[in-house]
Amino acid sequence: MIYALRKLIAFVFLGGIFWFVYSDPADIGKPWFMHALGVITIIFGIFWIVVPVVVVKCRVRKRIRHNRIRYSEWLAKNGDRPIEPQKRENPKLKLEDGERVYYHEKGTLYVEKGSGFDEVAVPGKPGDVAFPGKRRLSRKLQRTHFYLTDQRLLFVGKSLDFGVRLEELDDFKTEPGGISCRIRRGGRQVYVAMTFQNPLVVAHILNEVRLTFSASP
């Protein structure tokens, strides 16, 4: 979003400078004219640097506030209920014996380049509002199914099918538009991020599942 806003600002200012210069070509070279161009250039630089960042930060705060409101509403309805397994509806979903699904949602999965998904991923970075500061994630997989079970995190797509055991999830963080996490895959840590409608709800359920089943004998 920052990139798009800066392109728009550049287009507007360049158009304004073009009109200013050619509206009266006879003034070109006069001191006041050159000073005016200098002032316009400074104003353009300030707008180009500051405005996109401010707009993105305001939208990030708005989304976080909206997530908190919806999470509070969800807690009021479901906070006291114990987590319950869901029905298996996707024939592509391969579960282990006794494994049960506790959450399912579709979203976009973002990964790092060279993390083992380059054959099935396409170039694409997450939005600045949904995942601020996560520019290292430069590959994406569209419309990936996410399943949270009592044993694994499962990601199932058109040409994607892999799972991460709960103990291989090193940490995770809620973002305005989803959840980012570090997982162990292929003997090393891999950084991934997934979009969710409300990451606070997903994080709540994930914590409940980890707490419940990590304590199980």
Rosetta blueprint (number, residue, H / E / L):
1 M L
2 I H
3 Y H
4 A H
5 L H
6 R H
7 K H
8 L H
9 I H
10 A H
11 F H
12 V H
13 F H
14 L H
15 G H
16 G H
17 I H
18 F H
19 W H
20 F H
21 V H
22 Y H
23 S L
24 D L
25 P H
26 A H
27 D H
28 I L
29 G L
30 K L
31 P H
32 W H
33 F H
34 M H
35 H H
36 A H
37 L H
38 G H
39 V H
40 I H
41 T H
42 I H
43 I H
44 F H
45 G H
46 I H
47 F H
48 W H
49 I H
50 V H
51 V H
52 P H
53 V H
54 V H
55 V H
56 V H
57 K H
58 C H
59 R H
60 V H
61 R H
62 K H
63 R H
64 I H
65 R H
66 H H
67 N H
68 R H
69 I H
70 R H
71 Y H
72 S H
73 E H
74 W H
75 L H
76 A H
77 K H
78 N H
79 G L
80 D L
81 R L
82 P L
83 I L
84 E L
85 P L
86 Q E
87 K L
88 R L
89 E L
90 N L
91 P L
92 K L
93 L L
94 K L
95 L L
96 E L
97 D L
98 G L
99 E L
100 R L
101 V E
102 Y E
103 Y E
104 H E
105 E E
106 K E
107 G E
108 T E
109 L E
110 Y E
111 V E
112 E E
113 K L
114 G L
115 S L
116 G L
117 F L
118 D L
119 E L
120 V L
121 A L
122 V E
123 P E
124 G L
125 K L
126 P L
127 G L
128 D L
129 V L
130 A L
131 F L
132 P L
133 G L
134 K L
135 R L
136 R L
137 L E
138 S E
139 R E
140 K E
141 L E
142 Q E
143 R E
144 T E
145 H E
146 F E
147 Y E
148 L E
149 T E
150 D L
151 Q L
152 R E
153 L E
154 L E
155 F E
156 V E
157 G L
158 K L
159 S L
160 L L
161 D E
162 F E
163 G E
164 V E
165 R E
166 L H
167 E H
168 E H
169 L E
170 D E
171 D E
172 F E
173 K E
174 T E
175 E E
176 P L
177 G L
178 G E
179 I E
180 S E
181 C E
182 R E
183 I E
184 R E
185 R E
186 G L
187 G L
188 R E
189 Q E
190 V E
191 Y E
192 V E
193 A E
194 M E
195 T E
196 F L
197 Q L
198 N L
199 P H
200 L H
201 V H
202 V H
203 A H
204 H H
205 I H
206 L H
207 N H
208 E H
209 V H
210 R H
211 L H
212 T H
213 F H
214 S H
215 A L
216 S L
217 P L
